[in-house]
Amino acid sequence: MTDWHTPRTVEDLAARGAHWRKSSYSDGAGNNCVEVAHFPAEIGIRDSKNKTGPALVVNAATWSSFVRFACQGR
């Protein structure tokens, strides 16, 4: 398992078979978009406007906490 956040290259995640999925809350105009890639114990997160830029990898528990927090509308 990784630390709570581990910067990775997109190429590293591609080599691990990353399948990126855009957030359903993206605005459709290509702005403010986040993409995630699920792995067994980790989640990759990247800016969809910068597909070749860095990605952030968090463990599954950290991702779950973030999603719960975001769903509270804070």
LINSULDA-V347017 format. One line per field, one symbol per residue. burial: 1 if it has 9 or more other ideal C-beta (glycine too) atoms within 8 Angstrom, else 0. A space follows every 50 residues. Layout:
BEGIN
burial=???
END
This chain:
BEGIN
burial=01001001010010000101011001000000111110100111110100 000011111101100100000000
END
